[in-house]
Amino acid sequence: MKDFYICDCARHENKVITSSFVVVAKQIKPKKTGEPYLALTLGDRSGQLEAKMWDNVDDVLDAFEQDDFLKVKGLINKYKQRFQLTIHKLRKLGESEIEFADYLPKTTKDIEDLWQTLAGFVATFQNPHLKGLIEAFMADPEIATAYRNAPAAKTLHHAYIGGLLDHVVSLFRSCDLICQNYPQINRDLLLTGAFLHDIGKIHELTYNRSFSYTTKGQLLGHMIIELEMLQAKLVLMPDFPNELKALIGHLIISHHGEYEFGSPKLPMFPEALVLHYLDDLDSKMEAMRAHFEREALLDGPWTSYNPSLGRPLLNPEKYLASKKISPPAAEMGRRNVDQSNVEREAVPALPDLEPQR
């Protein structure tokens, strides 16, 4: 097991560390002199770290590629308020030196509990066709294994082992709550869309060494893959209504909500609109949570710029903790008056005295 993880950077600022990482990205760039330098993104289960190697680069340019594992010695410091690693030495690790659990982040929640939570929701479906469809997906051993382990995205949200399942369970809970407020929503249809909306991620993403896209994922994207998966299951269900099939297909292809975000269709019925907004909300809430966690040890309530959300973030917990919150002026005045009354009442009465003449 590693001694140093990326989340430990704050405790090792301006210190030289030696540790192992997976290469998330590798670029060869020119210095002002024209000589090459290495710009890497390194990863482990606690996060990612930008790294630069300036010297002796020619010796290692062809020694490793993306998704390889490296033993690295270098200096941890800050650049533009973000930690980075200046590499002094590196070497590629052999397979026998790799403990894969050190490199890919994983949900802290119990996978089996999450899976059973999904099954519990599906057991409450009233529509036999929708219930049978989701149960068929959950009973498929290959799909079930991948669904439990896949991330929900490469980087944007729930980017960890078990992230897809974690995201969908959260989405199920939100969908269930909103159905209580909008009784016109078809709960079974909405939950079916929630279960299937990202299921194509199990084939779109690869997550053996680092999170990246498969060739099929690059070429087709998860929505097309999901329509293929849906059709493969419906072939085995000849009595499945065509109308429901069309609604489910629309839930899948419209859940990104906007053309510019990759949806070929905009949400055109209530369940599709709700799915889009709740999916977007859940992904953004997780993106914020993860960003706060990554920068928990940094000073101040403001985070660095978050590329996916397009803004820096304010951590309210840090912000409130840094301020001494005073009661409103009117309240202060009332307390002062009350305190004065208490003080006056506490003075013992003196006996009447004849004034001295």
LUMSEZA-35258 format. One line per field, with one value per residue: x, y, z of N, C-alpha, C, O in turn; residue number from 1. Coordinates in steps of 0.2 Angstrom, whole numbers. Layout:
! LUMSEZA-35258
n.east (X,...)
n.north (Y,...)
n.up (Z,...)
ca.east (X,...)
ca.north (Y,...)
ca.up (Z,...)
c.east (X,...)
c.north (Y,...)
c.up (Z,...)
o.east (X,...)
o.north (Y,...)
o.up (Z,...)
gufi (NUM,...)
//
This chain:
! LUMSEZA-35258
n.east (4,2,12,10,-3,-12,-21,-14,-6,-6,0,13,18,30,40,50,44,41,33,20,10,-4,-3,-13,-14,-3,8,19,28,35,49,54,66,65,68,61,48,40,22,12,-3,-6,-13,-22,-31,-36,-37,-32,-17,-7,8,25,40,56,69,82,73,73,78,67,56,50,48,36,18,1,-10,0,9,19,33,38,49,49,46,33,23,15,6,-2,-12,-14,-10,5,17,34,44,58,64,59,51,45,33,32,20,19,22,11,-3,-19,-30,-25,-26,-38,-52,-65,-82,-87,-98,-108,-109,-117,-128,-133,-137,-147,-156,-160,-166,-177,-184,-188,-196,-208,-215,-229,-233,-232,-225,-214,-209,-204,-195,-185,-181,-176,-164,-157,-156,-147,-131,-119,-122,-126,-115,-106,-114,-113,-100,-96,-90,-100,-96,-82,-74,-83,-93,-97,-86,-80,-76,-91,-98,-109,-119,-121,-125,-137,-145,-146,-153,-165,-171,-173,-182,-193,-197,-201,-212,-221,-225,-229,-242,-247,-236,-230,-224,-217,-213,-204,-194,-190,-184,-174,-166,-161,-155,-141,-135,-128,-115,-108,-102,-97,-87,-70,-62,-51,-38,-37,-49,-57,-62,-69,-67,-79,-87,-82,-85,-99,-106,-115,-129,-133,-128,-136,-149,-147,-145,-157,-166,-161,-165,-179,-182,-183,-195,-209,-222,-221,-227,-227,-229,-224,-211,-207,-208,-199,-187,-187,-185,-172,-164,-166,-162,-151,-155,-153,-149,-136,-129,-129,-141,-151,-165,-176,-183,-200,-211,-219,-212,-199,-194,-193,-184,-172,-170,-168,-157,-147,-146,-142,-130,-123,-123,-115,-103,-100,-99,-88,-78,-76,-72,-59,-52,-52,-42,-37,-34,-46,-63,-66,-65,-54,-56,-69,-70,-80,-92,-90,-86,-79,-81,-90,-88,-100,-99,-86,-85,-95,-89,-78,-82,-88,-103,-115,-129,-144,-146,-157,-161,-150,-151,-163,-158,-149,-158,-165,-155,-151,-162,-162,-150,-154,-164,-156,-150,-150,-164,-163,-165,-177,-170,-168,-165,-150,-148)
n.north (-6,11,25,38,48,58,66,70,81,94,92,89,100,109,99,85,70,52,41,31,32,32,35,47,56,61,72,79,93,109,118,136,136,126,113,98,95,86,85,79,71,64,51,44,34,44,56,68,74,87,86,90,87,93,91,80,74,67,54,47,49,39,29,25,25,33,27,18,13,23,25,38,52,68,86,93,107,123,130,144,143,129,112,105,93,93,84,74,61,46,30,16,5,-12,-26,-34,-25,-18,-12,-12,-7,5,15,18,28,24,21,25,19,5,-7,-18,-15,-3,-9,-17,-8,-2,-13,-14,-3,-6,-17,-11,-7,-4,-6,-20,-23,-13,-16,-29,-27,-20,-29,-39,-33,-32,-45,-50,-56,-51,-38,-33,-35,-25,-14,-12,-8,2,19,34,44,51,61,72,70,59,51,38,21,12,23,25,17,23,36,33,27,38,46,39,41,54,55,48,56,68,63,62,75,79,72,69,63,48,37,24,24,35,31,20,27,33,22,17,28,31,18,14,18,8,2,12,18,14,6,0,3,17,30,31,32,19,12,10,18,31,31,30,34,35,35,30,17,13,13,2,-8,-8,-12,-25,-32,-30,-38,-50,-49,-50,-46,-33,-16,-6,8,11,8,18,29,26,26,39,45,41,47,61,65,73,86,98,103,107,100,87,80,73,75,87,86,80,77,76,66,65,78,80,70,74,87,82,73,82,90,81,77,89,93,82,85,97,93,84,93,102,92,89,100,103,105,117,135,147,151,150,140,134,137,129,118,111,116,129,140,147,140,143,138,136,131,133,147,152,147,155,168,178,177,189,194,202,220,225,214,214,226,223,213,220,229,220,215,226,227,216,218,229,224,216,223,226,233,248,253,266,282,296,311,319,335)
n.up (0,-4,4,2,-3,-15,-9,2,0,6,18,15,8,-1,1,-3,-10,-12,-22,-29,-44,-56,-73,-79,-89,-103,-109,-121,-121,-128,-121,-119,-124,-134,-131,-125,-112,-99,-97,-86,-80,-65,-55,-41,-29,-22,-29,-42,-49,-56,-64,-68,-78,-80,-82,-89,-98,-110,-107,-103,-111,-119,-111,-105,-105,-107,-94,-89,-74,-62,-53,-43,-39,-32,-30,-20,-22,-23,-37,-43,-33,-33,-30,-36,-44,-45,-55,-51,-53,-61,-64,-73,-66,-63,-66,-55,-45,-42,-33,-37,-30,-25,-34,-40,-37,-25,-21,-4,1,4,-8,-10,-2,-8,-20,-16,-12,-24,-29,-20,-23,-36,-34,-29,-41,-50,-63,-73,-85,-85,-73,-76,-86,-80,-70,-78,-83,-71,-67,-76,-76,-81,-84,-72,-63,-70,-68,-54,-53,-61,-65,-65,-73,-83,-77,-72,-63,-49,-51,-49,-43,-42,-44,-53,-49,-36,-40,-47,-37,-28,-37,-39,-26,-26,-36,-31,-21,-27,-35,-25,-23,-36,-41,-54,-61,-68,-59,-60,-73,-73,-64,-71,-82,-74,-70,-82,-89,-89,-91,-101,-99,-94,-104,-111,-104,-98,-84,-78,-76,-76,-78,-93,-110,-120,-136,-142,-134,-138,-151,-152,-140,-124,-125,-137,-136,-125,-131,-139,-130,-123,-134,-136,-124,-125,-136,-131,-124,-131,-129,-124,-123,-137,-136,-123,-125,-134,-126,-116,-124,-127,-115,-112,-123,-121,-109,-106,-109,-116,-133,-135,-125,-129,-131,-142,-143,-135,-119,-119,-112,-96,-87,-93,-92,-79,-76,-82,-75,-62,-64,-68,-57,-47,-52,-52,-38,-33,-39,-33,-20,-21,-25,-14,-5,-11,-9,4,14,11,14,18,12,-1,-16,-29,-47,-54,-67,-73,-68,-71,-63,-48,-31,-16,0,12,25,29,27,36,48,48,52,65,70,74,83,77,77,83,91,99,106,113,122,129,136,143,151,158,166,174,181,188,196,204,213,230,240,249,266,271,274,284,277,279,287)
ca.east (0,6,13,8,-9,-13,-25,-9,-2,-6,4,19,20,38,44,51,40,42,26,18,4,-6,-3,-20,-13,4,9,26,28,42,51,55,72,64,69,55,47,34,17,8,-8,-5,-19,-22,-38,-39,-38,-27,-12,-3,15,30,47,59,76,83,67,75,79,61,50,47,48,30,12,-5,-12,5,10,25,36,40,51,48,44,26,22,9,6,-9,-16,-16,-4,8,23,40,47,65,65,53,52,38,32,30,14,20,23,5,-9,-23,-34,-22,-26,-44,-56,-71,-87,-87,-104,-108,-111,-123,-134,-135,-140,-153,-160,-163,-171,-183,-189,-191,-202,-214,-218,-236,-233,-229,-220,-208,-205,-201,-189,-179,-179,-172,-158,-154,-154,-142,-125,-114,-124,-127,-108,-103,-118,-111,-93,-94,-91,-105,-93,-75,-72,-87,-97,-97,-81,-76,-79,-97,-101,-115,-124,-122,-129,-144,-149,-148,-158,-171,-174,-176,-188,-198,-199,-204,-218,-226,-227,-233,-246,-248,-230,-230,-218,-214,-210,-199,-189,-187,-179,-168,-162,-158,-152,-134,-133,-123,-109,-104,-98,-94,-81,-66,-60,-47,-32,-39,-56,-56,-67,-68,-67,-86,-89,-80,-89,-107,-109,-119,-136,-134,-127,-142,-155,-145,-146,-164,-168,-159,-169,-186,-183,-185,-202,-213,-228,-220,-231,-223,-230,-219,-204,-206,-207,-192,-182,-186,-181,-164,-161,-167,-160,-146,-160,-152,-145,-129,-127,-129,-147,-154,-171,-178,-188,-206,-216,-217,-207,-193,-192,-191,-178,-167,-168,-165,-151,-143,-145,-138,-123,-120,-122,-109,-97,-98,-96,-81,-73,-75,-68,-52,-49,-54,-36,-34,-36,-51,-69,-67,-61,-52,-61,-72,-71,-87,-97,-89,-85,-76,-86,-90,-90,-103,-97,-79,-87,-98,-84,-73,-85,-91,-110,-118,-136,-146,-145,-163,-160,-145,-155,-168,-155,-146,-163,-166,-149,-151,-168,-159,-145,-157,-167,-152,-148,-155,-167,-160,-171,-178,-166,-169,-160,-146,-149)
ca.north (0,18,29,45,49,65,70,72,86,99,90,88,106,111,93,79,64,47,38,28,34,30,41,48,60,62,77,82,100,112,124,141,134,121,107,95,94,82,88,73,71,58,49,38,34,50,62,69,79,89,85,92,85,98,89,73,71,63,48,44,50,33,23,24,28,34,21,15,15,25,26,45,56,75,91,95,114,126,135,147,140,122,108,101,89,94,77,73,55,42,24,12,0,-19,-28,-37,-20,-13,-14,-9,-3,11,20,20,30,19,24,23,16,-3,-9,-23,-11,1,-13,-19,-2,-2,-19,-12,2,-9,-21,-7,-5,-6,-8,-26,-22,-9,-20,-35,-25,-18,-35,-42,-30,-33,-52,-51,-56,-47,-31,-32,-34,-19,-8,-11,-6,7,26,38,49,50,66,77,68,52,48,33,14,12,29,24,14,28,41,31,26,45,49,35,44,61,54,46,62,73,60,64,82,80,66,67,60,41,35,18,27,40,27,16,31,34,16,16,34,30,11,13,20,2,0,18,19,9,8,-5,7,24,31,33,30,14,14,10,24,36,32,30,38,30,35,25,11,12,10,-5,-13,-8,-17,-32,-35,-30,-44,-56,-48,-49,-42,-26,-11,-1,15,12,7,24,34,25,28,47,47,40,52,68,67,79,92,103,100,108,96,81,77,74,78,90,83,82,75,77,62,66,84,79,66,79,91,79,70,87,92,76,77,96,92,78,89,102,89,82,99,104,87,89,106,103,108,124,140,151,147,149,135,136,137,122,119,108,121,136,145,145,139,145,133,139,129,137,154,153,146,160,174,179,179,193,194,208,226,225,209,216,231,220,210,225,231,215,214,231,226,211,221,234,220,212,228,226,239,250,256,273,286,303,315,323,342)
ca.up (0,-4,10,1,-8,-17,-4,8,-3,10,24,12,4,-1,3,-8,-9,-17,-22,-36,-47,-63,-78,-82,-96,-104,-115,-122,-123,-129,-117,-123,-128,-139,-128,-122,-105,-99,-93,-84,-75,-61,-51,-37,-27,-18,-33,-47,-48,-61,-63,-73,-77,-84,-84,-91,-101,-116,-105,-101,-115,-122,-106,-102,-109,-103,-90,-85,-67,-61,-46,-45,-34,-34,-25,-20,-21,-26,-42,-44,-28,-34,-29,-42,-42,-50,-55,-52,-56,-62,-68,-74,-62,-66,-64,-48,-40,-42,-29,-41,-26,-23,-39,-43,-31,-25,-16,3,3,3,-15,-9,1,-14,-25,-13,-12,-30,-30,-16,-27,-42,-31,-28,-47,-52,-70,-74,-91,-83,-68,-79,-90,-75,-67,-83,-83,-64,-67,-81,-72,-84,-83,-64,-61,-72,-65,-48,-52,-66,-63,-68,-78,-83,-72,-70,-57,-47,-55,-45,-44,-39,-45,-57,-44,-31,-43,-48,-30,-26,-42,-37,-20,-28,-41,-27,-17,-32,-37,-20,-24,-42,-42,-61,-63,-68,-55,-63,-79,-71,-61,-76,-85,-70,-70,-89,-92,-89,-91,-107,-96,-92,-110,-114,-100,-96,-78,-76,-73,-75,-81,-100,-115,-124,-143,-144,-131,-141,-157,-151,-134,-120,-126,-143,-133,-121,-135,-141,-124,-122,-139,-134,-119,-127,-141,-126,-121,-136,-127,-121,-127,-141,-133,-118,-128,-137,-120,-113,-128,-127,-108,-113,-128,-119,-102,-105,-108,-121,-139,-135,-120,-132,-132,-149,-142,-129,-115,-122,-108,-89,-84,-96,-90,-72,-76,-84,-70,-56,-65,-68,-50,-43,-54,-50,-31,-32,-42,-28,-14,-22,-25,-7,-2,-14,-7,12,18,8,18,15,10,-9,-19,-35,-52,-56,-75,-75,-66,-74,-57,-41,-26,-9,5,17,31,30,27,42,53,49,54,71,69,79,83,74,81,87,96,104,110,118,127,134,140,148,156,163,171,178,185,193,201,208,218,236,242,255,271,270,279,285,274,284,286)
c.east (4,6,10,2,-9,-17,-20,-5,-1,-1,12,21,27,42,45,48,42,36,25,11,2,-6,-10,-19,-6,4,17,26,35,43,52,62,71,64,62,54,40,29,12,2,-8,-11,-18,-30,-41,-39,-33,-23,-8,4,19,37,51,66,77,77,68,75,73,55,47,47,41,24,7,-7,-7,5,18,27,40,43,51,46,37,26,16,10,-1,-14,-18,-9,-1,14,28,44,54,67,59,55,45,38,30,24,14,20,16,0,-14,-28,-32,-24,-33,-49,-62,-76,-86,-93,-104,-112,-118,-129,-137,-139,-147,-158,-164,-168,-177,-187,-192,-197,-208,-218,-225,-237,-229,-224,-214,-205,-201,-195,-183,-176,-174,-165,-154,-152,-149,-135,-120,-116,-124,-120,-105,-107,-115,-104,-92,-94,-97,-102,-85,-72,-77,-91,-97,-92,-77,-80,-86,-101,-108,-121,-126,-127,-136,-148,-151,-154,-165,-175,-177,-182,-194,-201,-203,-211,-223,-229,-231,-236,-247,-242,-231,-223,-214,-210,-203,-193,-186,-182,-173,-163,-158,-154,-145,-131,-128,-116,-104,-100,-95,-87,-77,-63,-56,-40,-33,-46,-55,-62,-65,-69,-75,-89,-88,-84,-96,-109,-114,-126,-137,-133,-133,-148,-153,-147,-153,-168,-167,-163,-177,-187,-185,-192,-207,-220,-227,-223,-226,-223,-225,-212,-202,-204,-200,-186,-181,-183,-174,-161,-162,-165,-155,-149,-159,-148,-138,-125,-127,-135,-150,-161,-172,-183,-195,-212,-214,-211,-200,-190,-189,-185,-172,-165,-165,-158,-146,-141,-141,-131,-119,-118,-116,-103,-95,-95,-89,-76,-71,-71,-60,-49,-50,-48,-34,-37,-42,-57,-70,-63,-58,-57,-63,-74,-78,-93,-96,-88,-81,-82,-85,-92,-93,-101,-90,-81,-90,-93,-79,-76,-88,-98,-113,-125,-138,-146,-151,-163,-155,-147,-159,-164,-151,-151,-164,-161,-149,-157,-165,-154,-149,-161,-163,-149,-153,-158,-164,-166,-171,-174,-168,-164,-156,-147,-143)
c.north (6,21,36,45,56,69,72,78,92,98,89,94,107,105,88,73,59,42,35,31,31,36,42,52,61,67,78,88,103,118,130,140,129,114,104,95,89,85,82,75,64,57,44,38,40,56,62,74,81,89,88,89,89,95,82,70,66,55,44,45,44,27,21,27,30,27,17,17,17,26,33,48,63,79,93,103,116,130,137,143,133,118,105,98,91,87,77,67,51,35,20,6,-7,-21,-31,-31,-16,-16,-10,-4,3,17,22,22,25,22,21,19,8,-4,-13,-19,-6,-3,-16,-14,-1,-7,-17,-8,-2,-14,-18,-5,-8,-9,-15,-26,-19,-13,-26,-33,-23,-24,-39,-39,-32,-40,-54,-51,-51,-39,-29,-31,-27,-13,-7,-7,1,14,29,42,48,55,70,76,61,48,43,26,14,18,29,22,19,33,39,30,33,48,45,39,51,60,52,51,66,70,62,71,83,73,64,63,52,39,29,20,31,36,22,20,32,28,16,22,34,23,10,15,13,-1,6,20,13,11,3,-2,14,25,34,30,24,16,15,16,30,37,33,34,33,30,30,18,8,9,3,-10,-14,-13,-24,-36,-35,-36,-50,-55,-45,-45,-35,-21,-7,6,16,12,14,29,32,27,36,49,46,46,59,70,72,86,97,100,101,104,88,77,78,76,81,86,85,80,75,73,63,73,83,75,70,83,88,76,76,90,87,76,84,96,88,82,94,99,87,87,101,99,88,95,108,106,114,129,144,147,146,144,138,135,130,122,116,113,128,142,143,144,141,140,136,137,132,144,156,152,152,167,173,182,183,194,201,214,226,220,211,221,228,217,215,228,226,214,220,230,221,214,226,230,217,217,228,232,241,253,263,277,293,307,319,331,346)
c.up (0,3,9,-4,-9,-12,2,6,2,16,21,7,5,2,-3,-6,-14,-16,-29,-38,-54,-67,-81,-89,-97,-110,-115,-125,-124,-124,-122,-127,-134,-136,-125,-115,-105,-94,-92,-79,-71,-57,-46,-34,-24,-23,-39,-46,-54,-60,-69,-72,-82,-86,-85,-94,-106,-113,-103,-105,-118,-117,-103,-106,-104,-100,-88,-78,-66,-54,-47,-38,-36,-28,-25,-18,-24,-32,-44,-40,-29,-33,-35,-40,-48,-49,-56,-55,-57,-65,-68,-70,-66,-63,-57,-43,-39,-38,-32,-36,-24,-28,-41,-37,-31,-20,-9,5,1,-3,-14,-6,-4,-19,-23,-13,-18,-31,-26,-19,-32,-39,-30,-35,-48,-59,-72,-80,-89,-78,-71,-83,-85,-72,-71,-83,-77,-64,-72,-77,-75,-83,-76,-61,-63,-69,-58,-47,-56,-63,-67,-74,-77,-77,-69,-64,-55,-51,-51,-45,-39,-40,-48,-52,-39,-34,-44,-42,-28,-30,-40,-31,-21,-32,-36,-23,-21,-34,-31,-20,-31,-44,-49,-64,-63,-65,-58,-69,-78,-68,-66,-80,-81,-70,-77,-92,-93,-90,-96,-105,-95,-98,-113,-111,-99,-89,-74,-73,-72,-79,-88,-104,-119,-131,-145,-141,-135,-148,-157,-146,-130,-122,-132,-140,-129,-125,-138,-136,-123,-128,-138,-129,-121,-133,-137,-123,-127,-135,-124,-126,-131,-139,-127,-120,-131,-131,-117,-117,-128,-120,-109,-117,-126,-113,-101,-106,-113,-127,-138,-129,-123,-132,-139,-149,-136,-125,-117,-118,-100,-86,-87,-93,-83,-71,-77,-79,-64,-58,-65,-61,-46,-45,-52,-42,-29,-34,-36,-22,-15,-23,-18,-4,-4,-11,1,16,16,13,14,13,3,-11,-26,-40,-53,-63,-77,-74,-68,-69,-52,-36,-19,-5,11,24,33,31,34,48,54,51,61,70,75,78,80,79,86,93,102,109,115,123,132,138,146,153,161,168,176,183,190,198,206,214,224,238,249,260,270,276,279,282,279,282,288)
o.east (10,2,8,3,-7,-15,-22,0,5,3,16,26,30,48,40,49,44,34,29,7,7,-7,-12,-23,-2,2,20,23,40,38,52,63,76,62,58,59,36,30,9,2,-9,-15,-13,-33,-47,-42,-30,-24,-6,6,17,39,49,68,73,76,64,74,73,49,40,45,41,26,7,-7,-8,3,22,23,44,41,53,45,34,29,12,15,-5,-19,-22,-4,-5,17,27,47,57,72,54,60,41,43,27,22,9,19,16,-2,-15,-31,-35,-23,-33,-50,-65,-74,-84,-93,-100,-118,-123,-135,-143,-145,-152,-164,-170,-174,-183,-193,-198,-202,-213,-223,-226,-241,-223,-218,-208,-199,-196,-190,-178,-170,-170,-160,-148,-147,-146,-133,-116,-111,-122,-119,-102,-104,-115,-103,-87,-99,-99,-106,-83,-67,-76,-91,-97,-93,-71,-85,-85,-107,-113,-126,-132,-131,-141,-154,-157,-158,-170,-181,-182,-187,-200,-207,-209,-216,-229,-234,-235,-233,-248,-243,-233,-218,-208,-204,-198,-187,-180,-176,-167,-157,-152,-150,-142,-125,-124,-111,-98,-95,-90,-82,-79,-61,-56,-38,-32,-47,-52,-66,-59,-71,-77,-93,-92,-86,-99,-114,-116,-129,-142,-137,-135,-152,-158,-150,-156,-172,-171,-165,-180,-193,-189,-194,-208,-223,-232,-222,-221,-219,-222,-208,-197,-200,-197,-181,-175,-179,-170,-156,-159,-166,-154,-146,-164,-144,-134,-119,-126,-135,-151,-164,-169,-187,-197,-218,-208,-206,-195,-184,-184,-180,-166,-159,-160,-154,-140,-135,-136,-126,-113,-113,-112,-98,-89,-90,-85,-70,-66,-66,-56,-42,-50,-50,-29,-43,-42,-57,-75,-57,-59,-63,-58,-78,-81,-98,-101,-90,-81,-87,-79,-98,-89,-101,-90,-78,-88,-94,-76,-72,-91,-99,-114,-127,-134,-147,-151,-165,-156,-146,-159,-166,-151,-150,-165,-162,-148,-156,-166,-155,-147,-161,-165,-146,-159,-154,-163,-171,-166,-174,-170,-158,-159,-147,-142)
o.north (6,21,39,41,61,75,76,79,94,103,89,93,108,106,88,71,60,40,36,32,28,41,38,50,62,65,79,89,101,121,129,143,128,110,108,94,89,88,79,80,59,62,39,42,40,62,57,79,76,91,87,89,89,97,78,64,61,51,38,42,44,22,16,32,28,22,12,23,14,27,34,47,65,77,94,105,113,134,133,141,130,120,103,99,90,86,81,67,52,35,21,3,-6,-19,-29,-33,-11,-22,-4,1,8,22,28,18,23,26,15,17,6,-3,-12,-20,-6,-1,-16,-15,0,-6,-19,-8,-1,-15,-21,-2,-14,-13,-14,-30,-21,-13,-27,-37,-25,-25,-42,-43,-33,-42,-60,-45,-48,-35,-23,-26,-23,-8,-1,-4,4,15,26,44,45,53,73,80,57,42,45,26,16,19,33,25,20,36,43,31,34,51,49,40,52,64,54,52,69,74,62,72,88,69,58,61,49,39,30,18,30,37,21,18,33,29,13,21,37,22,6,13,14,-4,5,22,8,17,2,-4,16,20,40,26,24,22,19,19,35,43,36,37,28,25,26,13,3,5,0,-15,-19,-17,-28,-41,-40,-38,-54,-59,-40,-42,-32,-21,-4,10,21,15,17,34,37,30,38,54,50,49,64,75,74,91,101,95,97,103,84,71,84,79,80,83,91,81,75,76,63,73,86,76,70,84,90,76,75,91,90,76,83,98,89,81,95,101,88,86,103,101,87,95,114,110,117,128,144,141,142,143,144,133,126,125,119,113,132,147,137,146,142,137,139,141,135,147,161,156,153,172,168,188,180,193,206,212,227,221,210,221,230,217,213,229,228,213,219,232,221,213,226,231,215,214,229,238,237,255,267,275,295,305,322,333,352)
o.up (3,7,13,-10,-6,-12,6,9,3,18,25,3,10,4,-8,0,-20,-11,-33,-34,-57,-65,-85,-93,-92,-116,-110,-130,-121,-122,-128,-132,-138,-140,-123,-111,-110,-89,-96,-75,-74,-55,-47,-36,-23,-20,-41,-42,-58,-54,-75,-67,-88,-92,-83,-93,-107,-117,-103,-104,-118,-119,-100,-110,-98,-104,-84,-76,-69,-50,-52,-33,-42,-23,-31,-13,-27,-32,-45,-42,-25,-35,-40,-34,-54,-44,-60,-59,-53,-69,-64,-69,-71,-57,-53,-37,-35,-38,-31,-38,-21,-26,-44,-32,-37,-15,-8,11,-3,-4,-17,-9,-5,-21,-26,-13,-19,-34,-28,-19,-33,-43,-30,-35,-46,-60,-71,-79,-90,-78,-69,-83,-86,-71,-69,-84,-77,-60,-71,-75,-71,-81,-74,-57,-59,-67,-56,-42,-55,-58,-72,-78,-73,-74,-63,-59,-60,-53,-49,-48,-34,-37,-47,-52,-37,-30,-43,-42,-25,-28,-41,-31,-19,-31,-37,-22,-19,-36,-33,-18,-31,-47,-51,-70,-58,-68,-58,-70,-81,-70,-66,-82,-84,-70,-77,-97,-98,-89,-95,-108,-95,-98,-117,-114,-98,-88,-68,-67,-66,-83,-88,-101,-121,-133,-148,-143,-135,-150,-161,-146,-133,-121,-131,-142,-129,-123,-138,-137,-121,-126,-139,-130,-120,-133,-140,-119,-127,-139,-122,-132,-128,-139,-127,-117,-130,-132,-115,-115,-128,-120,-106,-115,-129,-110,-95,-104,-115,-126,-140,-129,-119,-134,-141,-154,-131,-129,-117,-120,-99,-83,-83,-92,-81,-68,-74,-77,-61,-53,-63,-59,-43,-41,-50,-40,-25,-31,-35,-19,-11,-20,-17,0,0,-10,3,21,19,16,8,11,1,-9,-27,-39,-54,-65,-81,-77,-68,-70,-51,-38,-17,-6,15,28,39,36,37,53,59,52,63,69,80,72,80,85,92,99,108,115,121,129,138,144,151,159,167,174,182,189,196,204,211,218,223,237,253,257,268,282,274,283,284,276,288)
gufi (1,2,3,4,5,6,7,8,9,10,11,12,13,14,15,16,17,18,19,20,21,22,23,24,25,26,27,28,29,30,31,32,33,34,35,36,37,38,39,40,41,42,43,44,45,46,47,48,49,50,51,52,53,54,55,56,57,58,59,60,61,62,63,64,65,66,67,68,69,70,71,72,73,74,75,76,77,78,79,80,81,82,83,84,85,86,87,88,89,90,91,92,93,94,95,96,97,98,99,100,101,102,103,104,105,106,107,108,109,110,111,112,113,114,115,116,117,118,119,120,121,122,123,124,125,126,127,128,129,130,131,132,133,134,135,136,137,138,139,140,141,142,143,144,145,146,147,148,149,150,151,152,153,154,155,156,157,158,159,160,161,162,163,164,165,166,167,168,169,170,171,172,173,174,175,176,177,178,179,180,181,182,183,184,185,186,187,188,189,190,191,192,193,194,195,196,197,198,199,200,201,202,203,204,205,206,207,208,209,210,211,212,213,214,215,216,217,218,219,220,221,222,223,224,225,226,227,228,229,230,231,232,233,234,235,236,237,238,239,240,241,242,243,244,245,246,247,248,249,250,251,252,253,254,255,256,257,258,259,260,261,262,263,264,265,266,267,268,269,270,271,272,273,274,275,276,277,278,279,280,281,282,283,284,285,286,287,288,289,290,291,292,293,294,295,296,297,298,299,300,301,302,303,304,305,306,307,308,309,310,311,312,313,314,315,316,317,318,319,320,321,322,323,324,325,326,327,328,329,330,331,332,333,334,335,336,337,338,339,340,341,342,343,344,345,346,347,348,349,350,351,352,353,354,355,356,357)
//
